[in-house]
Amino acid sequence: MATITKKDLVERITTKTGVKRHEVKDVCQEFLDQIIIELRRGNRLEFRDFGVFEVKERAARIAQNPKTMQKVEVPAKRAVKFKVGRLMRESVEMPPQPVRTVSATSPTVEVKPAAPKAAAVAR
């Protein structure tokens, strides 16, 4: 499994759209900044079929340190919750597809099998 960074996504969008790299980067960053601003205001962001971001209030509680068994007060806090949308959920549930890569030195397309999906952990 690979880690994809914002830089990787900017490169992909630049290649696919032909828009200049710095413009794509600026738009992506502004999009992310606006999500943060709206969540800070307490607003809910809904992207149909992708998912929903919202802030949830967590009440103060008493927890216990498992090593020392000492009681610890955990203060109330606000946390971001993401609920997966229908299309994303269905897409992720599908078996992994082969990844197609194009070599810069060769015009042929090399097909590599995708990484196997990790087994679900029972909760």
C-alpha positions as CSV (number, residue, x, y, z in Angstrom):
1,M,0.0,0.0,0.0
2,A,1.4,3.4,-1.0
3,T,1.0,6.8,0.7
4,I,-0.2,9.4,-1.7
5,T,0.6,13.0,-0.8
6,K,-0.9,16.3,-1.8
7,K,2.1,16.8,-4.1
8,D,1.3,13.5,-5.9
9,L,-2.4,14.5,-6.4
10,V,-1.3,17.9,-7.7
11,E,1.0,16.2,-10.2
12,R,-1.9,13.9,-11.4
13,I,-4.3,16.8,-11.8
14,T,-1.7,18.8,-13.6
15,T,-1.0,16.0,-16.0
16,K,-4.7,15.2,-16.6
17,T,-6.0,18.8,-17.0
18,G,-3.0,20.6,-18.4
19,V,-3.4,23.4,-15.8
20,K,-0.2,24.8,-14.5
21,R,1.2,23.0,-11.4
22,H,1.2,26.1,-9.2
23,E,-2.4,26.9,-10.1
24,V,-3.5,23.4,-9.2
25,K,-1.6,23.5,-6.0
26,D,-3.1,26.9,-5.0
27,V,-6.7,25.7,-5.8
28,C,-6.2,22.4,-3.8
29,Q,-4.8,24.3,-0.8
30,E,-7.6,26.8,-0.9
31,F,-10.1,24.0,-1.0
32,L,-8.5,22.3,2.0
33,D,-8.3,25.7,3.8
34,Q,-12.0,26.3,3.2
35,I,-12.9,22.9,4.7
36,I,-11.0,23.8,7.8
37,I,-12.6,27.3,8.1
38,E,-16.1,25.8,7.8
39,L,-15.4,23.1,10.3
40,R,-14.0,25.7,12.7
41,R,-17.3,27.6,12.4
42,G,-19.1,24.4,13.3
43,N,-20.6,23.9,9.8
44,R,-21.2,20.5,8.2
45,L,-19.7,19.9,4.8
46,E,-21.5,17.5,2.5
47,F,-20.0,16.2,-0.7
48,R,-22.7,14.0,-2.3
49,D,-21.6,10.4,-2.7
50,F,-18.1,11.2,-1.4
51,G,-18.8,11.9,2.3
52,V,-19.7,14.3,5.0
53,F,-17.3,16.2,7.4
54,E,-18.8,17.5,10.6
55,V,-17.6,18.5,14.1
56,K,-18.9,16.5,17.0
57,E,-18.7,17.6,20.7
58,R,-17.2,15.0,23.0
59,A,-18.2,15.3,26.6
60,A,-15.6,15.4,29.4
61,R,-15.1,11.9,31.0
62,I,-13.0,9.9,33.4
63,A,-10.6,7.5,31.8
64,Q,-8.2,5.0,33.2
65,N,-4.5,4.5,32.5
66,P,-4.3,0.8,31.7
67,K,-0.7,0.5,33.0
68,T,-1.1,2.3,36.3
69,M,-4.9,1.9,36.7
70,Q,-4.9,5.6,37.7
71,K,-8.1,7.6,36.9
72,V,-7.5,10.5,34.5
73,E,-9.8,13.3,33.7
74,V,-10.3,13.8,29.9
75,P,-11.6,17.3,29.1
76,A,-14.5,17.9,26.7
77,K,-13.3,18.6,23.1
78,R,-14.5,19.0,19.6
79,A,-13.5,16.4,17.0
80,V,-13.9,16.1,13.2
81,K,-16.0,13.1,12.1
82,F,-16.0,11.9,8.5
83,K,-18.9,9.7,7.3
84,V,-18.1,7.9,4.0
85,G,-20.5,8.5,1.1
86,R,-22.2,5.8,-1.0
87,L,-19.9,5.9,-4.1
88,M,-16.7,6.0,-2.0
89,R,-17.9,3.1,0.1
90,E,-18.9,1.0,-2.9
91,S,-15.6,1.7,-4.6
92,V,-13.5,0.8,-1.6
93,E,-15.4,-2.4,-1.1
94,M,-14.6,-3.6,-4.6
95,P,-11.6,-5.8,-5.1
96,P,-8.4,-3.9,-5.9
97,Q,-7.8,-3.2,-9.6
98,P,-4.4,-3.5,-11.4
99,V,-2.5,-0.2,-11.4
100,R,-1.4,1.0,-14.9
101,T,1.8,2.8,-15.1
102,V,3.5,4.4,-18.1
103,S,7.3,4.3,-18.2
104,A,9.0,7.6,-19.2
105,T,11.6,5.7,-21.3
106,S,9.2,3.2,-22.9
107,P,5.9,3.9,-24.6
108,T,4.5,0.5,-23.4
109,V,2.1,0.3,-20.5
110,E,3.2,-1.9,-17.7
111,V,0.4,-3.5,-15.6
112,K,1.2,-4.2,-12.0
113,P,-1.2,-6.0,-9.7
114,A,-2.5,-3.8,-6.9
115,A,-1.5,-4.4,-3.3
116,P,-3.8,-6.9,-1.5
117,K,-6.4,-5.4,0.7
118,A,-5.7,-5.7,4.4
119,A,-8.1,-8.0,6.3
120,A,-10.9,-6.3,8.2
121,V,-10.4,-6.1,11.9
122,A,-13.4,-7.2,14.0
123,R,-14.5,-4.7,16.6
